[in-house]
């Protein structure tokens, strides 16, 4: 499965489960091991665990390689390793603390359209 297809599978799965602030970072030039990182936010530890578990299930169903999953014990930050793509699902507090996107600031970045729409609608609802 091509990288763009893998990214779409993962972001679609996150969006279906109402994950928020989905960002895709293409890190092929910065990393020899992975091609992309996806970072998303869940509303609670249970939500974070659920998103990560569904990513793992959907990836396996489509024949993607699932190398491992870490962090399900606490659920504040769950990492799903899909070989070429690594997915980080975090609670908002954890994501703000670690600022993972800043570590990869040189990477090509894209934001999920649903994430953009939800942040725009929340901004407009504050008026």
MARDOGU-508250 format. One line per field, with one value per residue: residue in three letters; chain; y, z, x of N, C-alpha, C in turn. Coordinates in nm, 4 decimals, m for minus. Example, Ala and Ser with C-alpha at 12.3 -4.5 7.8 and 13.67 -1.06 7.14 Angstrom:
rolo = c(ALA SER)
mikol = c(A A)
n.v = c(m0.5690 m0.2250)
n.w = c(0.7800 0.7080)
n.u = c(1.3190 1.2850)
ca.v = c(m0.4500 m0.1060)
ca.w = c(0.7800 0.7140)
ca.u = c(1.2300 1.3670)
c.v = c(m0.3300 0.0030)
c.w = c(0.7800 0.7870)
c.u = c(1.3200 1.2900)
***
This chain:
rolo = c(UNK UNK UNK UNK UNK UNK UNK UNK UNK UNK UNK UNK UNK UNK UNK UNK UNK UNK UNK UNK UNK UNK UNK UNK UNK UNK UNK UNK UNK UNK UNK UNK UNK UNK UNK UNK UNK UNK UNK UNK UNK UNK UNK UNK UNK UNK UNK UNK UNK UNK UNK UNK UNK UNK UNK UNK UNK UNK UNK UNK UNK UNK UNK UNK UNK UNK UNK UNK UNK UNK UNK UNK UNK UNK UNK UNK UNK UNK UNK UNK UNK UNK UNK UNK UNK UNK UNK UNK UNK UNK UNK UNK UNK UNK UNK UNK UNK UNK UNK UNK UNK UNK UNK UNK UNK UNK UNK UNK UNK UNK UNK UNK UNK UNK UNK UNK UNK UNK UNK UNK UNK UNK UNK UNK UNK UNK UNK)
mikol = c(A A A A A A A A A A A A A A A A A A A A A A A A A A A A A A A A A A A A A A A A A A A A A A A A A A A A A A A A A A A A A A A A A A A A A A A A A A A A A A A A A A A A A A A A A A A A A A A A A A A A A A A A A A A A A A A A A A A A A A A A A A A A A A A)
n.v = c(m0.1178 0.2184 0.5163 0.7491 0.6303 0.4846 0.6951 0.8151 0.6113 0.6016 0.8702 0.8931 0.6998 0.8117 1.0491 0.9432 0.8575 1.0883 1.2144 1.4842 1.7830 1.6798 1.6168 1.5719 1.4803 1.4726 1.3012 1.1907 1.2993 1.3697 1.1383 0.8083 0.5833 0.6089 0.7312 0.9055 1.0916 1.0931 1.3004 1.3243 1.4333 1.3144 1.3269 1.2217 0.9817 0.7314 0.7760 0.8285 0.5755 0.4215 0.5313 0.4679 0.1867 0.1278 0.2207 0.0325 m0.2038 m0.1463 m0.1077 m0.3647 m0.5085 m0.4151 m0.5127 m0.3779 m0.3361 m0.3839 m0.2848 m0.2368 m0.1288 0.1196 0.2491 0.2131 0.1501 0.3764 0.5662 0.8359 0.9056 0.7384 0.5362 0.4201 0.2035 0.1707 0.0833 0.2357 0.4563 0.6389 0.6756 0.9092 0.9418 1.1552 1.2922 1.6215 1.7790 1.6397 1.6552 1.9322 1.9703 1.8171 1.9025 1.7823 1.8257 2.0427 1.9326 1.8160 2.0234 2.0903 1.9290 1.8483 1.9565 1.8787 1.9502 1.7810 1.8079 1.7954 1.8529 2.1186 2.2329 2.1842 2.3359 2.5883 2.6121 2.6065 2.8397 3.0285 2.9840 3.0967 3.3620)
n.w = c(0.0000 m0.0864 0.0459 0.0595 0.0562 0.2939 0.4776 0.4345 0.5176 0.7924 0.8793 0.8066 0.9750 1.2272 1.2045 1.1782 1.4352 1.5708 1.6394 1.7063 1.5764 1.3748 1.2428 0.9799 0.9275 0.7003 0.7091 0.5789 0.4842 0.7216 0.8684 0.8630 0.9062 0.9116 0.7178 0.7564 1.0108 1.2114 1.4089 1.6576 1.8563 2.1364 2.3310 2.5889 2.8042 2.7546 2.5068 2.3529 2.3701 2.2375 1.9766 1.8936 1.9096 1.7148 1.4879 1.4746 1.4308 1.1831 1.0183 1.0233 0.9068 0.6462 0.5623 0.6300 0.7848 1.1285 1.3573 1.6306 1.9388 2.1783 2.5108 2.5909 2.8467 3.0186 2.8528 2.7990 2.6028 2.3166 2.1014 1.7759 1.5772 1.2467 1.0743 0.8097 0.8744 1.1673 1.4340 1.6639 1.9262 2.1480 2.4676 2.5069 2.6964 2.7284 2.4687 2.4412 2.6331 2.5419 2.2771 2.0219 1.7423 1.7062 1.7362 1.4950 1.3144 1.0671 0.8865 0.6126 0.6413 0.6942 0.7548 0.8614 0.6786 0.8137 1.0721 1.0397 0.9740 1.2108 1.3954 1.2879 1.3066 1.5809 1.6471 1.5268 1.6683 1.9079 1.8896)
n.u = c(0.0853 0.0574 0.2176 0.0493 m0.2042 m0.1961 m0.1779 m0.4265 m0.6040 m0.5444 m0.5961 m0.8661 m0.9780 m0.9246 m1.0737 m1.3352 m1.3759 m1.3929 m1.1537 m0.9290 m0.7633 m0.5796 m0.2694 m0.0429 0.2851 0.5402 0.8275 1.0424 1.2840 1.4068 1.4252 1.5492 1.4074 1.1240 0.8437 0.6310 0.4585 0.1753 m0.0161 m0.2582 m0.5393 m0.7183 m1.0213 m1.0234 m0.8558 m0.9655 m1.0845 m0.8542 m0.7273 m0.9223 m0.9251 m0.6612 m0.6684 m0.8621 m0.7300 m0.5250 m0.6776 m0.8068 m0.5838 m0.4651 m0.6736 m0.6636 m0.4250 m0.1956 0.1234 0.1529 0.3612 0.3782 0.2178 0.2071 0.1652 m0.0960 m0.1636 m0.1791 m0.2985 m0.2652 m0.0896 m0.0689 0.1104 0.1109 0.2743 0.3211 0.5141 0.6099 0.4606 0.4046 0.1883 0.0716 m0.1383 m0.2877 m0.3887 m0.5256 m0.3884 m0.1447 m0.0450 m0.0083 0.1903 0.4156 0.4531 0.5025 0.4940 0.6652 0.9179 0.9593 0.9770 1.0885 0.9662 0.7447 0.4179 0.0735 m0.2687 m0.5566 m0.8609 m1.1041 m1.0234 m0.9474 m1.1926 m1.3377 m1.1961 m1.2338 m1.5107 m1.5440 m1.4149 m1.5813 m1.8129 m1.7612 m1.8160)
ca.v = c(0.0000 0.3400 0.6047 0.8348 0.5446 0.4565 0.8174 0.8340 0.5117 0.6422 0.9946 0.8641 0.6275 0.9103 1.1389 0.8689 0.8470 1.2258 1.2642 1.6270 1.8433 1.5785 1.6754 1.4746 1.5323 1.3844 1.3138 1.1056 1.3655 1.3809 1.0078 0.6963 0.4704 0.6298 0.8280 1.0070 1.0885 1.1542 1.3369 1.3566 1.4523 1.2541 1.4063 1.1579 0.8666 0.6245 0.8141 0.8072 0.4302 0.3747 0.5727 0.3880 0.0480 0.1200 0.2340 m0.0988 m0.2984 m0.1109 m0.1331 m0.5102 m0.5506 m0.3775 m0.5749 m0.2929 m0.3932 m0.3207 m0.3234 m0.2385 m0.0225 0.1513 0.3543 0.1876 0.1355 0.5038 0.6296 0.9789 0.9136 0.6053 0.5340 0.3048 0.1937 0.1006 0.0752 0.3610 0.5632 0.6278 0.7562 0.9501 0.9911 1.2075 1.3836 1.7599 1.8241 1.5742 1.7112 2.0680 1.9610 1.7647 1.9805 1.6903 1.8841 2.1331 1.8518 1.7847 2.1488 2.0973 1.8353 1.8961 1.9370 1.9020 1.9357 1.7173 1.9061 1.7942 1.9242 2.2606 2.2730 2.1844 2.4493 2.7083 2.6211 2.6399 2.9804 3.1087 2.9682 3.1773 3.4995)
ca.w = c(0.0000 m0.0980 0.1623 0.0613 0.0922 0.4364 0.5506 0.4241 0.6043 0.9322 0.9086 0.7993 1.0976 1.3368 1.1842 1.2078 1.5806 1.6221 1.6848 1.6781 1.5438 1.3075 1.1642 0.9156 0.9019 0.6160 0.7704 0.5067 0.4764 0.8559 0.9327 0.7733 0.9422 0.8874 0.6132 0.8023 1.1472 1.2268 1.5479 1.6769 1.9947 2.1848 2.4392 2.7181 2.7896 2.6926 2.3662 2.2934 2.3553 2.1366 1.8450 1.8631 1.8869 1.5857 1.3848 1.4671 1.3703 1.0421 0.9489 1.0063 0.8117 0.5116 0.5321 0.6664 0.8908 1.2593 1.4285 1.7729 1.9967 2.3113 2.5880 2.6183 2.9910 3.0758 2.7573 2.7783 2.4760 2.2587 1.9764 1.6902 1.4797 1.1256 0.9937 0.7395 0.9382 1.3125 1.4763 1.8041 1.9689 2.2827 2.5270 2.4762 2.7944 2.6949 2.3422 2.4676 2.7121 2.4641 2.1527 1.9307 1.6088 1.7035 1.7206 1.3528 1.2511 0.9294 0.8033 0.5372 0.7305 0.6434 0.8570 0.8096 0.6469 0.9192 1.1854 1.0083 0.9830 1.3496 1.4659 1.2378 1.3599 1.7229 1.6545 1.4913 1.7700 2.0223 1.8667)
ca.u = c(0.0000 0.1369 0.2168 m0.0706 m0.3177 m0.1833 m0.2124 m0.5709 m0.6678 m0.5266 m0.6682 m1.0101 m1.0145 m0.9242 m1.1875 m1.4573 m1.3889 m1.3958 m1.0242 m0.9181 m0.6323 m0.4981 m0.1608 0.0446 0.4194 0.6207 0.9599 1.1370 1.4142 1.4627 1.4348 1.5776 1.3218 0.9812 0.8124 0.5355 0.4080 0.0438 m0.0419 m0.3994 m0.5806 m0.8423 m1.0816 m0.9988 m0.7668 m1.0439 m1.0979 m0.7217 m0.7101 m1.0170 m0.8748 m0.5419 m0.7097 m0.9295 m0.6262 m0.4598 m0.7722 m0.8257 m0.4574 m0.4527 m0.7781 m0.6209 m0.2968 m0.0819 0.2061 0.1425 0.4831 0.3485 0.1367 0.2619 0.1007 m0.2378 m0.1847 m0.2249 m0.3870 m0.2394 m0.0161 m0.0590 0.1842 0.0839 0.3827 0.2783 0.6377 0.6388 0.3832 0.3915 0.0745 0.0708 m0.2690 m0.2640 m0.4854 m0.4879 m0.2885 m0.0181 0.0028 0.0409 0.3128 0.5289 0.4699 0.5709 0.5064 0.7812 1.0384 0.9706 0.9375 1.1366 0.8918 0.6281 0.3039 m0.0620 m0.3721 m0.6765 m0.9653 m1.2041 m0.9647 m0.9543 m1.3325 m1.3822 m1.1363 m1.2984 m1.6466 m1.5357 m1.3801 m1.6977 m1.9157 m1.7245 m1.8611)
c.v = c(0.1240 0.4289 0.6878 0.7552 0.5128 0.5784 0.8407 0.7369 0.5578 0.7685 0.9744 0.7935 0.7235 1.0015 1.0711 0.8618 0.9837 1.2679 1.4078 1.6664 1.7436 1.6479 1.5624 1.5427 1.4309 1.4062 1.2306 1.1674 1.3769 1.2446 0.8986 0.5817 0.4869 0.7376 0.9386 0.9828 1.1551 1.1786 1.3775 1.3658 1.3801 1.3321 1.3495 1.0400 0.7503 0.6513 0.7902 0.6580 0.3751 0.4092 0.4845 0.2430 0.0326 0.1394 0.0987 m0.2001 m0.2721 m0.1382 m0.2827 m0.5607 m0.5244 m0.4315 m0.4874 m0.3604 m0.3139 m0.3718 m0.3318 m0.1222 m0.0038 0.2563 0.3303 0.1756 0.2645 0.5771 0.7781 1.0021 0.7708 0.6174 0.4061 0.3063 0.1069 0.0917 0.2080 0.4817 0.5353 0.7254 0.7829 1.0055 1.0297 1.2825 1.5258 1.8102 1.7669 1.6328 1.8518 2.0648 1.9206 1.8383 1.9020 1.7494 1.9749 2.0567 1.8212 1.9081 2.1623 2.0089 1.9048 1.8596 1.9587 1.8722 1.8739 1.8212 1.9097 1.8660 2.0738 2.3111 2.2813 2.3006 2.5799 2.7228 2.6541 2.7863 3.0664 3.0968 3.0493 3.3203 3.5323)
c.w = c(0.0000 0.0245 0.1696 0.1002 0.2414 0.5199 0.5486 0.5146 0.7496 0.9631 0.9013 0.9257 1.2156 1.3255 1.2173 1.3577 1.6492 1.6894 1.6369 1.6410 1.4813 1.2186 1.1085 0.8840 0.8169 0.6545 0.7007 0.4992 0.6127 0.9224 0.8292 0.7940 0.9063 0.7820 0.6617 0.9472 1.1449 1.3757 1.5571 1.8253 2.0207 2.3052 2.5790 2.6961 2.7230 2.5427 2.2926 2.2688 2.2438 1.9956 1.8047 1.8323 1.7508 1.4690 1.3647 1.3958 1.2204 0.9610 0.9226 0.9020 0.6674 0.4745 0.5580 0.7799 1.0196 1.3410 1.5785 1.8135 2.1405 2.3798 2.6225 2.7680 3.0517 2.9836 2.7377 2.6441 2.4261 2.1227 1.9021 1.5797 1.3632 1.0252 0.9255 0.8037 1.0882 1.3558 1.6262 1.8343 2.1152 2.3361 2.4990 2.5684 2.7624 2.5669 2.3604 2.5424 2.6255 2.3328 2.0469 1.7911 1.5976 1.6877 1.5741 1.2696 1.1068 0.8338 0.7288 0.6176 0.6571 0.7547 0.7917 0.7875 0.7556 1.0429 1.1628 1.0236 1.1276 1.4265 1.4183 1.2973 1.5085 1.7409 1.6269 1.5960 1.8950 2.0108 1.9443)
c.u = c(0.0898 0.1197 0.0895 m0.1949 m0.3151 m0.2245 m0.3629 m0.6463 m0.6624 m0.6071 m0.8190 m1.0579 m1.0215 m1.0452 m1.3201 m1.4829 m1.3812 m1.2664 m1.0081 m0.7757 m0.5355 m0.3958 m0.0757 0.1772 0.4948 0.7669 1.0675 1.2760 1.4824 1.4868 1.4600 1.4789 1.1751 0.9598 0.7202 0.4963 0.2708 0.0244 m0.1887 m0.4302 m0.7125 m0.8916 m1.0566 m0.9044 m0.8403 m1.0609 m0.9660 m0.6988 m0.7989 m0.9718 m0.7571 m0.5789 m0.7781 m0.8328 m0.5583 m0.5502 m0.7876 m0.6993 m0.4397 m0.5519 m0.7360 m0.4827 m0.1755 m0.0050 0.1872 0.2608 0.4559 0.2609 0.1840 0.1753 m0.0445 m0.2677 m0.2402 m0.3212 m0.3666 m0.1701 m0.0003 0.0082 0.1482 0.1895 0.3363 0.3932 0.6685 0.5707 0.3773 0.2833 0.0843 m0.0675 m0.2538 m0.3845 m0.4364 m0.3771 m0.1498 0.0404 0.0580 0.1742 0.4326 0.5534 0.5474 0.5911 0.6284 0.9123 1.0660 0.9379 0.9853 1.0593 0.7792 0.5038 0.1731 m0.1605 m0.4934 m0.7850 m1.0712 m1.1530 m0.9732 m1.0962 m1.3778 m1.3209 m1.1979 m1.4373 m1.6444 m1.4977 m1.5008 m1.8078 m1.8847 m1.7751 m1.9856)
***
